[in-house]
Amino acid sequence: LAGFGMVYDLCTLLAVGILGHSPTSWPPIIDSPWAAESLHNFWARQWHQLLRQTFYIWGGRPGRALFGNVGLVLGTFLASGLFHECSMYAMGKGWDTRVPLFFLMQGGSVIGERIWRKVTGRRVDGILGTAWVYFDIGILGQPLGEYLTQAYYNSCTDSH
């Protein structure tokens, strides 16, 4: 996060100081992600929003056209996952399905928060919401993504 923020801050310094951009055109890149009280809050406000519109256009719009609001959320997260994976591929890391799976799981978890609110009438928030964010991203997301990928590869090699 520090390196990511530093690069953005340097770009901001150049854009405002040398190119004369308005400082309001360069808001802070990340807004206290450690304090997020829900995954919706984390992905919609706390984490960087640089490519949000791109992911919405390339994934969310087609997803919504095909599957409604669930498709919008999953399509947006899938576009994000594919973008991240293509970036890694372009750097010579090869193709790995764990990244798109991780982002799809995040979309599923955001939808789960909406279902929670409809069922209970309460938002995911507070200290338990923050614990949920850490659990979903750090504990559930990483190993489960790895497990699903390994299971997929095993099923492919078992059939040959």
DSSP file with accessible surface (Angstrom, degrees, kcal/mol):
  #  RESIDUE AA STRUCTURE BP1 BP2  ACC     N-H-->O    O-->H-N    N-H-->O    O-->H-N    TCO  KAPPA ALPHA  PHI   PSI    X-CA   Y-CA   Z-CA
    1    1 A L     >        0   0   84      0, 0.0     4,-2.9     0, 0.0     5,-0.2   0.000 360.0 360.0 360.0 -39.3    0.0    0.0    0.0
    2    2 A A  H  >  +     0   0   85      2,-0.2     4,-2.4     1,-0.2     5,-0.1   0.932 360.0  44.5 -63.9 -43.8    2.8    2.4    0.8
    3    3 A G  H  > S+     0   0   42      2,-0.2     4,-2.3     1,-0.2     5,-0.2   0.916 113.9  50.0 -65.9 -42.0    4.5    1.9   -2.6
    4    4 A F  H  > S+     0   0   86      1,-0.2     4,-2.0     2,-0.2    -2,-0.2   0.938 113.7  45.8 -60.7 -47.0    1.2    2.2   -4.4
    5    5 A G  H  X S+     0   0   13     -4,-2.9     4,-2.8     1,-0.2    -2,-0.2   0.874 109.8  55.1 -64.2 -37.6    0.3    5.4   -2.5
    6    6 A M  H  X S+     0   0  113     -4,-2.4     4,-2.4    -5,-0.2    -2,-0.2   0.925 107.6  48.2 -64.8 -43.3    3.8    6.8   -3.1
    7    7 A V  H  X S+     0   0   86     -4,-2.3     4,-2.3     2,-0.2    -1,-0.2   0.934 113.7  47.9 -62.2 -44.6    3.6    6.4   -6.9
    8    8 A Y  H  X S+     0   0   26     -4,-2.0     4,-2.6     1,-0.2    -2,-0.2   0.926 110.8  51.2 -62.1 -43.4    0.1    8.0   -6.9
    9    9 A D  H  X S+     0   0   97     -4,-2.8     4,-2.7     2,-0.2    -1,-0.2   0.886 109.1  50.8 -63.0 -38.4    1.4   10.9   -4.7
   10   10 A L  H  X S+     0   0   95     -4,-2.4     4,-2.3     2,-0.2    -1,-0.2   0.916 110.7  48.7 -64.9 -41.5    4.3   11.5   -7.1
   11   11 A C  H  X S+     0   0   59     -4,-2.3     4,-2.9     2,-0.2    -2,-0.2   0.907 111.7  50.4 -62.8 -40.2    1.9   11.6  -10.1
   12   12 A T  H  X S+     0   0   26     -4,-2.6     4,-3.1     2,-0.2     5,-0.4   0.930 108.6  51.8 -62.5 -45.0   -0.3   14.0   -8.1
   13   13 A L  H  X S+     0   0  118     -4,-2.7     4,-2.6     1,-0.2     5,-0.5   0.928 113.8  43.5 -58.5 -45.5    2.7   16.2   -7.3
   14   14 A L  H  X>S+     0   0   96     -4,-2.3     4,-1.9     3,-0.2     5,-1.9   0.922 115.4  48.3 -65.9 -44.7    3.7   16.3  -11.0
   15   15 A A  H  <5S+     0   0    4     -4,-2.9     6,-2.8     3,-0.2    -2,-0.2   0.919 122.8  32.3 -65.2 -42.6    0.1   16.9  -12.2
   16   16 A V  H  X5S+     0   0   46     -4,-3.1     4,-0.5     4,-0.2    -2,-0.2   0.937 126.3  39.9 -80.1 -46.8   -0.7   19.6   -9.7
   17   17 A G  H  <5S+     0   0   60     -4,-2.6    -3,-0.2    -5,-0.4    -2,-0.2   0.871 132.5  17.5 -74.8 -37.9    2.7   21.2   -9.4
   18   18 A I  T  <5S+     0   0  128     -4,-1.9    -3,-0.2    -5,-0.5    -2,-0.1   0.844 130.5  39.5-104.3 -43.5    3.9   21.1  -13.0
   19   19 A L  T  4<S-     0   0  120     -5,-1.9    -3,-0.2     2,-0.0    -4,-0.1   0.554 100.4-124.2 -88.7  -8.5    0.9   20.6  -15.2
   20   20 A G     <  +     0   0   62     -4,-0.5    -4,-0.2    -6,-0.3    -3,-0.1   0.686  48.7 162.8  77.4  19.7   -1.4   22.9  -13.2
   21   21 A H        -     0   0   81     -6,-2.8    -1,-0.2    -7,-0.1     5,-0.0  -0.346  46.9-100.2 -65.5 155.4   -4.2   20.4  -12.5
   22   22 A S    >   -     0   0   53      1,-0.1     3,-1.9     2,-0.0     4,-0.3  -0.549  23.0-130.4 -73.5 137.8   -6.6   21.2   -9.7
   23   23 A P  G >  S+     0   0   87      0, 0.0     3,-1.8     0, 0.0    -1,-0.1   0.822 107.5  65.7 -58.8 -27.5   -5.8   19.4   -6.4
   24   24 A T  G 3  S+     0   0  121      1,-0.3    -2,-0.0     2,-0.1    -3,-0.0   0.717  91.0  64.0 -68.8 -17.0   -9.5   18.3   -6.3
   25   25 A S  G <  S+     0   0   76     -3,-1.9    -1,-0.3     1,-0.2    -3,-0.0   0.566 102.4  52.6 -77.7  -9.7   -8.8   16.2   -9.4
   26   26 A W  S <  S+     0   0   67     -3,-1.8    -1,-0.2    -4,-0.3     3,-0.1  -0.583  75.1 175.2-127.2  69.2   -6.4   14.1   -7.4
   27   27 A P        -     0   0   73      0, 0.0    -3,-0.0     0, 0.0   -15,-0.0  -0.225  51.6 -67.5 -68.3 165.6   -8.2   12.9   -4.2
   28   28 A P        -     0   0  109      0, 0.0     3,-0.1     0, 0.0   -23,-0.0  -0.253  44.3-137.5 -53.4 139.8   -6.4   10.5   -1.9
   29   29 A I  S    S+     0   0   20      1,-0.2     2,-0.4    -3,-0.1    20,-0.3   0.869  85.6  27.6 -71.5 -38.9   -6.0    7.2   -3.6
   30   30 A I        -     0   0   34     18,-0.1     2,-0.7    19,-0.1    -1,-0.2  -0.990  67.3-155.4-129.9 135.0   -6.9    5.0   -0.6
   31   31 A D        -     0   0   92     15,-2.1     4,-0.1    -2,-0.4    14,-0.0  -0.760  65.5 -59.3-116.3  82.5   -9.2    6.0    2.2
   32   32 A S    >   -     0   0   70     -2,-0.7     3,-1.8     1,-0.1     4,-0.2   0.916  59.8-179.1  51.2  61.4   -8.4    4.0    5.4
   33   33 A P  G >  S+     0   0   10      0, 0.0     3,-1.5     0, 0.0    -1,-0.1   0.834  77.5  64.3 -61.6 -26.8   -9.0    0.5    4.0
   34   34 A W  G 3  S+     0   0  166      1,-0.3    -2,-0.1    12,-0.1   100,-0.1   0.694  99.7  54.2 -69.4 -16.9   -8.2   -1.0    7.5
   35   35 A A  G <  S+     0   0   58     -3,-1.8    -1,-0.3    -4,-0.1    95,-0.1   0.360  75.8 133.2 -98.1   5.0  -11.2    0.8    8.9
   36   36 A A    <   -     0   0    1     -3,-1.5    97,-0.2    -4,-0.2     3,-0.1  -0.302  40.1-163.3 -59.1 136.8  -13.8   -0.6    6.4
   37   37 A E  S    S+     0   0   89      1,-0.2     2,-0.3    87,-0.1    -1,-0.1   0.341  71.5  15.5-105.7   2.8  -16.9   -1.9    8.2
   38   38 A S  S  > S-     0   0   14      1,-0.1     4,-2.5    92,-0.1    -1,-0.2  -0.961  76.1-112.4-162.0 162.1  -18.2   -4.0    5.3
   39   39 A L  H  > S+     0   0    0     -2,-0.3     4,-2.9     2,-0.2     5,-0.3   0.886 119.1  55.3 -68.1 -36.0  -16.9   -5.4    2.0
   40   40 A H  H  > S+     0   0   73      1,-0.2     4,-2.5     2,-0.2     5,-0.3   0.953 110.8  44.9 -58.8 -47.4  -19.2   -3.1    0.1
   41   41 A N  H  >>S+     0   0   38      2,-0.2     4,-2.1     1,-0.2     5,-2.0   0.912 113.4  51.4 -61.7 -43.5  -17.7   -0.2    2.0
   42   42 A F  I  <>S+     0   0   20     -4,-2.5     5,-2.6     3,-0.2    -2,-0.2   0.962 118.5  34.3 -59.3 -53.6  -14.2   -1.5    1.4
   43   43 A W  I  <5S+     0   0   44     -4,-2.9    -2,-0.2     1,-0.2    -1,-0.2   0.817 123.3  44.2 -77.1 -28.4  -14.5   -2.0   -2.3
   44   44 A A  I  <5S-     0   0   12     -4,-2.5    -1,-0.2    -5,-0.3    -3,-0.2   0.747 135.5  -1.3 -88.9 -23.5  -16.8    1.0   -3.0
   45   45 A R  I  <5S+     0   0  145     -4,-2.1   -14,-0.3    -5,-0.3    -3,-0.2   0.659 124.4  51.1-135.9 -40.1  -15.1    3.7   -0.9
   46   46 A Q  I   <S+     0   0   20     -5,-2.0   -15,-2.1   -16,-0.1    -3,-0.2   0.845 100.2  62.6 -80.6 -37.6  -12.0    2.6    1.1
   47   47 A W  S   <S-     0   0   61     -5,-2.6   -17,-0.1    -6,-0.3     0, 0.0  -0.472 105.4 -73.7 -85.8 163.4  -10.0    0.9   -1.7
   48   48 A H        -     0   0   29     -2,-0.1    -1,-0.2     1,-0.1     3,-0.1  -0.188  34.0-160.7 -60.4 149.9   -8.7    2.8   -4.7
   49   49 A Q    >   +     0   0   64    -20,-0.3     3,-1.0     1,-0.1     4,-0.4   0.091  51.8 120.1-116.5  19.0  -11.3    3.8   -7.4
   50   50 A L  T 3  S+     0   0   98      1,-0.3     4,-0.2   -21,-0.2     3,-0.2   0.864  88.5  23.3 -57.2 -41.4   -8.9    4.4  -10.3
   51   51 A L  T 3> S+     0   0   52     -3,-0.1     4,-2.6     1,-0.1     5,-0.3   0.227  87.8 112.6-112.4  14.7  -10.4    1.7  -12.6
   52   52 A R  H <> S+     0   0  133     -3,-1.0     4,-2.3     1,-0.2     5,-0.2   0.919  80.7  46.9 -54.6 -48.8  -13.9    1.4  -11.1
   53   53 A Q  H  > S+     0   0  115     -4,-0.4     4,-2.7     1,-0.2    -1,-0.2   0.906 111.3  52.5 -64.0 -38.8  -15.6    2.9  -14.2
   54   54 A T  H  > S+     0   0   61      1,-0.2     4,-2.6     2,-0.2     5,-0.3   0.934 110.9  46.1 -62.0 -46.7  -13.6    0.7  -16.5
   55   55 A F  H  X>S+     0   0   20     -4,-2.6     4,-2.0     1,-0.2     5,-1.5   0.883 112.9  51.1 -65.8 -36.7  -14.6   -2.5  -14.6
   56   56 A Y  I  <>S+     0   0   59     -4,-2.3     5,-2.8    -5,-0.3    -2,-0.2   0.938 113.4  44.2 -64.8 -45.4  -18.2   -1.4  -14.5
   57   57 A I  I  <5S+     0   0   65     -4,-2.7    -2,-0.2     3,-0.2    -1,-0.2   0.938 121.6  37.1 -67.0 -46.1  -18.3   -0.7  -18.2
   58   58 A W  I  <5S+     0   0  196     -4,-2.6    -1,-0.2    -5,-0.2    -2,-0.2   0.728 138.5  10.9 -82.4 -22.8  -16.5   -3.9  -19.3
   59   59 A G  I  X5S+     0   0    8     -4,-2.0     4,-2.1    -5,-0.3    17,-0.4   0.707 124.2  50.3-120.4 -46.4  -18.0   -6.3  -16.7
   60   60 A G  I  ><S+     0   0    0     -5,-1.5     4,-2.9    15,-0.4     5,-0.2   0.923 109.5  48.8 -67.4 -46.1  -20.9   -4.7  -14.8
   61   61 A R  H  ><S+     0   0  129     -5,-2.8     4,-2.4     2,-0.2     5,-0.2   0.952 116.0  42.0 -62.2 -50.5  -23.0   -3.5  -17.8
   62   62 A P  H  > S+     0   0   59      0, 0.0     4,-1.9     0, 0.0    -1,-0.2   0.913 115.1  52.7 -62.8 -37.8  -22.8   -6.7  -19.7
   63   63 A G  H  X S+     0   0    9     -4,-2.1     4,-3.2     8,-0.2     9,-0.4   0.915 110.0  47.4 -61.6 -42.9  -23.4   -8.6  -16.4
   64   64 A R  H  X S+     0   0  114     -4,-2.9     4,-2.2     7,-0.4    -1,-0.2   0.911 109.2  53.9 -64.5 -42.1  -26.5   -6.6  -15.6
   65   65 A A  H  < S+     0   0   88     -4,-2.4    -1,-0.2    -5,-0.2    -2,-0.2   0.871 119.5  34.2 -60.5 -35.2  -27.9   -7.0  -19.2
   66   66 A L  H  < S+     0   0  127     -4,-1.9    -2,-0.2    -5,-0.2    -1,-0.2   0.861 138.7  10.5 -87.2 -38.7  -27.6  -10.8  -18.8
   67   67 A F  H >X S-     0   0  152     -4,-3.2     4,-0.9     1,-0.4     3,-0.6   0.144  92.4-124.8-134.6  16.6  -28.3  -11.4  -15.1
   68   68 A G  H 3X S-     0   0   31     -4,-2.2     4,-1.8     1,-0.2    -1,-0.4  -0.292  72.7 -20.2  73.5-152.4  -29.7   -8.2  -13.5
   69   69 A N  H 3> S+     0   0  101      1,-0.2     4,-2.1     2,-0.2    -1,-0.2   0.826 137.5  56.1 -66.0 -32.1  -28.1   -6.7  -10.4
   70   70 A V  H <> S+     0   0   77     -3,-0.6     4,-2.7     1,-0.2     5,-0.3   0.931 108.8  48.8 -63.6 -41.7  -26.4   -9.9   -9.4
   71   71 A G  H  X S+     0   0    4     -4,-0.9     4,-2.8    -8,-0.3    -7,-0.4   0.858 106.7  56.9 -64.8 -34.7  -24.7   -9.9  -12.8
   72   72 A L  H  X S+     0   0   25     -4,-1.8     4,-2.1    -9,-0.4    -1,-0.2   0.955 112.1  40.6 -61.1 -48.6  -23.7   -6.3  -12.4
   73   73 A V  H  X S+     0   0    8     -4,-2.1     4,-2.3     2,-0.2     5,-0.2   0.963 120.3  42.3 -66.6 -50.8  -21.8   -7.1   -9.2
   74   74 A L  H  X S+     0   0   56     -4,-2.7     4,-2.7     1,-0.2    -2,-0.2   0.900 114.4  51.8 -66.6 -37.5  -20.3  -10.3  -10.4
   75   75 A G  H  X S+     0   0   12     -4,-2.8     4,-2.6    -5,-0.3   -15,-0.4   0.898 109.5  49.8 -64.2 -40.5  -19.4   -8.9  -13.8
   76   76 A T  H  X S+     0   0   32     -4,-2.1     4,-2.0   -17,-0.4    -2,-0.2   0.939 114.2  44.1 -64.3 -45.0  -17.7   -5.9  -12.3
   77   77 A F  H  X S+     0   0   25     -4,-2.3     4,-2.6     2,-0.2    -2,-0.2   0.882 112.3  52.9 -68.8 -35.6  -15.6   -8.1  -10.0
   78   78 A L  H  X S+     0   0   65     -4,-2.7     4,-2.9    -5,-0.2     5,-0.2   0.931 107.9  50.8 -64.5 -43.3  -14.9  -10.5  -12.8
   79   79 A A  H  X S+     0   0   17     -4,-2.6     4,-2.4     1,-0.2    -2,-0.2   0.915 111.2  49.5 -59.4 -41.0  -13.6   -7.7  -15.0
   80   80 A S  H  X S+     0   0   12     -4,-2.0     4,-2.6     2,-0.2    -2,-0.2   0.936 111.5  48.3 -62.9 -45.8  -11.4   -6.5  -12.1
   81   81 A G  H  X S+     0   0    0     -4,-2.6     4,-2.4     1,-0.2    -2,-0.2   0.912 112.6  47.8 -62.5 -41.4  -10.0  -10.0  -11.6
   82   82 A L  H  X S+     0   0   68     -4,-2.9     4,-2.9     2,-0.2     5,-0.2   0.895 110.8  51.9 -68.3 -38.2   -9.3  -10.5  -15.3
   83   83 A F  H  X S+     0   0   88     -4,-2.4     4,-2.1    -5,-0.2    -2,-0.2   0.949 112.0  45.9 -60.7 -48.8   -7.6   -7.1  -15.5
   84   84 A H  H  X S+     0   0   60     -4,-2.6     4,-1.9     1,-0.2    -2,-0.2   0.910 114.7  48.0 -61.5 -41.6   -5.4   -8.0  -12.6
   85   85 A E  H  X S+     0   0    4     -4,-2.4     4,-2.6    -5,-0.2    -2,-0.2   0.911 109.9  51.2 -68.4 -40.8   -4.6  -11.4  -14.0
   86   86 A C  H  X S+     0   0   67     -4,-2.9     4,-2.6     1,-0.2    -1,-0.2   0.880 107.7  54.7 -63.2 -34.5   -3.8  -10.0  -17.5
   87   87 A S  H  X S+     0   0   45     -4,-2.1     4,-0.9    -5,-0.2    -1,-0.2   0.922 110.3  45.2 -63.1 -43.3   -1.4   -7.5  -15.8
   88   88 A M  H ><>S+     0   0   72     -4,-1.9     5,-2.1     1,-0.2     3,-0.5   0.904 112.1  51.9 -67.0 -39.8    0.4  -10.4  -14.2
   89   89 A Y  H ><5S+     0   0  142     -4,-2.6     3,-2.0     1,-0.2     5,-0.5   0.912 105.4  55.3 -62.0 -42.4    0.4  -12.4  -17.4
   90   90 A A  H 3<5S+     0   0   86     -4,-2.6    -1,-0.2     1,-0.3    -2,-0.2   0.758 103.0  57.1 -63.5 -23.4    1.9   -9.4  -19.3
   91   91 A M  T <<5S-     0   0  127     -4,-0.9    -1,-0.3    -3,-0.5    -2,-0.2   0.265 125.6-102.1 -90.9  10.6    4.7   -9.3  -16.7
   92   92 A G  T < 5S+     0   0   67     -3,-2.0    -3,-0.2     1,-0.1    -2,-0.1   0.671  86.3 125.7  83.7  17.6    5.6  -12.9  -17.6
   93   93 A K      < -     0   0  145     -5,-2.1    -4,-0.2     1,-0.2    -3,-0.1   0.488  65.9-128.6 -86.6  -4.7    4.0  -14.6  -14.6
   94   94 A G        -     0   0   31     -5,-0.5     2,-0.4    -6,-0.3    -1,-0.2  -0.142  38.8 -53.6  80.1 176.5    1.8  -17.0  -16.7
   95   95 A W        +     0   0  116     -6,-0.1     2,-0.4    -3,-0.1    -9,-0.1  -0.793  54.4 174.6 -96.3 134.4   -1.9  -17.4  -16.3
   96   96 A D    >   -     0   0   37     -2,-0.4     3,-0.8     1,-0.1    -8,-0.1  -0.977  23.9-154.4-142.0 121.8   -3.3  -18.3  -12.9
   97   97 A T  T 3> S+     0   0   33     -2,-0.4     4,-2.3     1,-0.2     5,-0.2   0.573  78.9  87.1 -75.6  -7.5   -7.1  -18.5  -12.2
   98   98 A R  H 3> S+     0   0   98      1,-0.2     4,-2.5     2,-0.2    -1,-0.2   0.876  85.1  53.4 -62.2 -36.0   -6.7  -17.7   -8.5
   99   99 A V  H <> S+     0   0   42     -3,-0.8     4,-2.3     2,-0.2     5,-0.2   0.973 111.5  42.3 -67.8 -52.3   -6.9  -14.0   -9.0
  100  100 A P  H  > S+     0   0   13      0, 0.0     4,-2.6     0, 0.0    -1,-0.2   0.914 115.3  52.4 -60.0 -36.8  -10.2  -13.9  -11.0
  101  101 A L  H  X S+     0   0   47     -4,-2.3     4,-2.5     2,-0.2    -2,-0.2   0.913 107.2  52.3 -63.2 -41.6  -11.6  -16.5   -8.6
  102  102 A F  H  X S+     0   0   27     -4,-2.5     4,-1.9    -5,-0.2    -1,-0.2   0.943 111.7  45.7 -58.5 -47.4  -10.7  -14.3   -5.6
  103  103 A F  H  X S+     0   0   17     -4,-2.3     4,-2.1     1,-0.2    -2,-0.2   0.895 111.3  51.8 -67.5 -37.5  -12.4  -11.3   -7.2
  104  104 A L  H  X S+     0   0   58     -4,-2.6     4,-2.5     1,-0.2    -1,-0.2   0.907 108.7  51.9 -62.2 -39.5  -15.5  -13.4   -8.1
  105  105 A M  H  X S+     0   0   35     -4,-2.5     4,-2.4     2,-0.2    -2,-0.2   0.880 106.8  53.2 -63.9 -36.7  -15.6  -14.5   -4.4
  106  106 A Q  H  X S+     0   0    0     -4,-1.9     4,-2.4     2,-0.2    -1,-0.2   0.916 108.4  50.0 -63.5 -42.2  -15.5  -10.9   -3.3
  107  107 A G  H  X S+     0   0    0     -4,-2.1     4,-2.4     2,-0.2    -2,-0.2   0.923 110.2  50.4 -60.5 -43.4  -18.5  -10.2   -5.5
  108  108 A G  H  X S+     0   0   37     -4,-2.5     4,-2.3     1,-0.2    -2,-0.2   0.896 110.2  50.1 -61.9 -37.3  -20.3  -13.1   -4.0
  109  109 A S  H  X S+     0   0   17     -4,-2.4     4,-1.9     2,-0.2    -1,-0.2   0.882 108.2  52.0 -69.9 -37.2  -19.5  -11.9   -0.6
  110  110 A V  H  X S+     0   0    7     -4,-2.4     4,-1.6     2,-0.2    -2,-0.2   0.926 110.8  48.3 -63.8 -41.6  -20.8   -8.4   -1.4
  111  111 A I  H  X S+     0   0   26     -4,-2.4     4,-2.3     1,-0.2    -2,-0.2   0.910 107.4  56.8 -63.0 -39.2  -24.0  -10.0   -2.6
  112  112 A G  H  X S+     0   0   35     -4,-2.3     4,-2.6     1,-0.2    -1,-0.2   0.879 103.3  53.8 -59.4 -36.9  -24.1  -12.0    0.6
  113  113 A E  H  X S+     0   0   17     -4,-1.9     4,-2.2     2,-0.2    -1,-0.2   0.895 107.9  50.2 -64.6 -38.2  -24.0   -8.7    2.6
  114  114 A R  H  X S+     0   0  106     -4,-1.6     4,-2.1     2,-0.2    -2,-0.2   0.903 110.8  48.8 -64.9 -41.9  -27.1   -7.5    0.6
  115  115 A I  H  X S+     0   0   97     -4,-2.3     4,-2.7     2,-0.2     5,-0.3   0.922 108.7  54.1 -63.0 -43.5  -28.9  -10.8    1.4
  116  116 A W  H  X S+     0   0  123     -4,-2.6     4,-3.0     1,-0.2     6,-0.5   0.925 108.9  48.8 -54.6 -45.8  -27.9  -10.4    5.0
  117  117 A R  H  X S+     0   0  119     -4,-2.2     4,-2.2     1,-0.2    -1,-0.2   0.902 112.2  47.8 -64.5 -40.9  -29.5   -6.9    5.1
  118  118 A K  H  < S+     0   0  182     -4,-2.1    -1,-0.2     2,-0.2    -2,-0.2   0.903 117.6  42.1 -66.5 -39.3  -32.7   -8.1    3.4
  119  119 A V  H  < S+     0   0  117     -4,-2.7    -2,-0.2    -5,-0.2    -1,-0.2   0.921 130.1  23.6 -74.6 -44.4  -33.0  -11.0    5.8
  120  120 A T  H  < S-     0   0   54     -4,-3.0    -3,-0.2    -5,-0.3    -2,-0.2   0.646  92.4-129.4 -98.2 -19.6  -32.1   -9.3    9.0
  121  121 A G  S  < S+     0   0   62     -4,-2.2     2,-0.4    -5,-0.4    -4,-0.2   0.557  75.4 108.1  78.0   7.1  -32.9   -5.7    8.2
  122  122 A R        -     0   0  162     -6,-0.5    -1,-0.2    -5,-0.1    -2,-0.2  -0.934  66.4-127.3-121.0 142.9  -29.4   -4.7    9.5
  123  123 A R        -     0   0  148     -2,-0.4     2,-0.7    -3,-0.1     6,-0.1  -0.451  30.1-107.0 -77.3 156.5  -26.4   -3.6    7.6
  124  124 A V  S    S+     0   0   30     -2,-0.1     2,-0.3   -11,-0.1   -87,-0.1  -0.772  72.3 119.0 -79.2 118.0  -23.0   -5.3    8.0
  125  125 A D     >  +     0   0   86     -2,-0.7     4,-1.4   -89,-0.0     3,-0.3  -0.946  29.2  50.5-164.3-176.1  -21.1   -2.7   10.0
  126  126 A G  H  > S-     0   0   25     -2,-0.3     4,-2.2     2,-0.2     5,-0.2  -0.172 107.8 -34.5  70.9-162.0  -19.2   -1.9   13.2
  127  127 A I  H  > S+     0   0  141      1,-0.2     4,-2.4     2,-0.2    -1,-0.2   0.871 141.3  52.6 -65.3 -35.1  -16.5   -4.0   14.7
  128  128 A L  H  > S+     0   0  138     -3,-0.3     4,-2.2     2,-0.2    -1,-0.2   0.879 108.1  52.2 -69.1 -34.2  -18.1   -7.2   13.5
  129  129 A G  H  X S+     0   0    1     -4,-1.4     4,-2.2     2,-0.2    -2,-0.2   0.911 109.3  48.8 -64.9 -41.8  -18.2   -5.8   10.0
  130  130 A T  H  X S+     0   0   19     -4,-2.2     4,-2.3     2,-0.2    -2,-0.2   0.922 110.7  50.5 -63.4 -42.3  -14.5   -4.9   10.2
  131  131 A A  H  X S+     0   0   52     -4,-2.4     4,-2.8     1,-0.2    -2,-0.2   0.899 108.5  53.6 -61.3 -38.5  -13.8   -8.5   11.4
  132  132 A W  H  X S+     0   0   75     -4,-2.2     4,-3.1     2,-0.2     5,-0.3   0.915 107.1  50.8 -61.7 -43.7  -15.9   -9.8    8.5
  133  133 A V  H  X S+     0   0    8     -4,-2.2     4,-2.5     1,-0.2     5,-0.4   0.954 113.4  44.6 -60.2 -49.5  -13.8   -7.8    6.0
  134  134 A Y  H  X>S+     0   0  107     -4,-2.3     4,-2.2     1,-0.2     5,-0.8   0.915 115.8  47.9 -61.5 -43.2  -10.6   -9.2    7.4
  135  135 A F  I  X>S+     0   0   93     -4,-2.8     5,-3.4    -5,-0.2     4,-1.5   0.944 114.4  45.2 -62.9 -47.9  -12.0  -12.7    7.6
  136  136 A D  I  <>S+     0   0    2     -4,-3.1     5,-2.5     3,-0.2    -2,-0.2   0.929 123.9  31.7 -66.0 -46.2  -13.3  -12.6    4.0
  137  137 A I  I  <>S+     0   0   35     -4,-2.5     5,-0.7    -5,-0.3    -3,-0.2   0.937 130.3  31.4 -78.7 -47.1  -10.3  -11.1    2.3
  138  138 A G  I  <5S+     0   0   46     -4,-2.2    -3,-0.2    -5,-0.4    -2,-0.2   0.833 133.3  17.9 -85.9 -32.6   -7.5  -12.5    4.5
  139  139 A I  I  <<S+     0   0  106     -4,-1.5     5,-0.4    -5,-0.8    -3,-0.2   0.858 131.4  31.1-108.1 -55.9   -8.7  -15.8    5.7
  140  140 A L  I  ><S+     0   0   59     -5,-3.4     4,-1.7     1,-0.1     5,-0.4   0.947 119.9  49.6 -71.4 -46.8  -11.6  -17.1    3.5
  141  141 A G  I  ><S+     0   0    1     -5,-2.5     4,-1.9    -6,-0.5     5,-0.2   0.922 111.2  43.8 -62.7 -49.5  -10.6  -15.5    0.2
  142  142 A Q  H  ><S+     0   0  105     -5,-0.7     4,-2.0     2,-0.2     5,-0.2   0.981 120.0  35.3 -68.5 -57.0   -7.0  -16.5    0.0
  143  143 A P  H  > S+     0   0   72      0, 0.0     4,-3.0     0, 0.0     5,-0.2   0.903 118.3  51.8 -66.7 -37.4   -7.0  -20.2    1.0
  144  144 A L  H  X S+     0   0   63     -4,-1.7     4,-3.0    -5,-0.4     5,-0.2   0.921 109.2  50.4 -66.2 -40.0  -10.4  -20.9   -0.6
  145  145 A G  H  X S+     0   0    3     -4,-1.9     4,-2.1    -5,-0.4    -1,-0.2   0.924 113.1  46.5 -60.6 -42.0   -9.3  -19.4   -3.9
  146  146 A E  H  X S+     0   0  113     -4,-2.0     4,-2.5    -5,-0.2    -2,-0.2   0.925 112.9  49.9 -65.9 -42.0   -6.2  -21.5   -3.8
  147  147 A Y  H  X S+     0   0  155     -4,-3.0     4,-2.7     1,-0.2    -2,-0.2   0.936 111.1  48.1 -62.4 -46.6   -8.2  -24.6   -2.9
  148  148 A L  H  X S+     0   0   67     -4,-3.0     4,-2.3     1,-0.2    -1,-0.2   0.902 112.2  49.5 -63.2 -40.1  -10.7  -24.0   -5.7
  149  149 A T  H  X S+     0   0    4     -4,-2.1     4,-2.6    -5,-0.2    -1,-0.2   0.937 112.1  47.4 -64.0 -45.4   -7.9  -23.6   -8.2
  150  150 A Q  H  X S+     0   0  102     -4,-2.5     4,-2.6     1,-0.2    -2,-0.2   0.913 111.4  51.3 -63.6 -40.9   -6.1  -26.7   -7.1
  151  151 A A  H  X S+     0   0   39     -4,-2.7     4,-2.2    -5,-0.2    -1,-0.2   0.911 110.3  49.7 -62.4 -40.1   -9.4  -28.7   -7.2
  152  152 A Y  H  X S+     0   0  128     -4,-2.3     4,-1.9     2,-0.2    -2,-0.2   0.947 112.0  46.6 -63.5 -48.2  -10.0  -27.4  -10.8
  153  153 A Y  H  X S+     0   0   89     -4,-2.6     4,-2.2     1,-0.2     5,-0.2   0.902 111.8  51.9 -63.4 -38.5   -6.5  -28.4  -11.9
  154  154 A N  H  X S+     0   0   70     -4,-2.6     4,-2.3     1,-0.2    -1,-0.2   0.905 108.2  50.9 -63.5 -41.2   -6.8  -31.8  -10.3
  155  155 A S  H  X S+     0   0   63     -4,-2.2     4,-1.0     1,-0.2    -1,-0.2   0.864 110.6  50.2 -66.2 -33.3  -10.1  -32.4  -12.0
  156  156 A C  H  < S+     0   0   42     -4,-1.9     4,-0.3     1,-0.2    -2,-0.2   0.910 114.2  42.8 -70.2 -40.6   -8.5  -31.5  -15.4
  157  157 A T  H >< S+     0   0   89     -4,-2.2     3,-0.9     1,-0.2    -2,-0.2   0.811 109.3  58.3 -78.7 -27.1   -5.6  -33.8  -14.9
  158  158 A D  H 3< S+     0   0  130     -4,-2.3    -1,-0.2     1,-0.2    -2,-0.2   0.804 100.2  57.8 -69.1 -27.5   -7.7  -36.7  -13.5
  159  159 A S  T 3<        0   0   88     -4,-1.0    -1,-0.2    -5,-0.2    -2,-0.2   0.574 360.0 360.0 -81.2  -7.8   -9.8  -36.8  -16.7
  160  160 A H    <         0   0  192     -3,-0.9    -4,-0.0    -4,-0.3    -3,-0.0  -0.767 360.0 360.0-106.0 360.0   -6.8  -37.4  -18.9
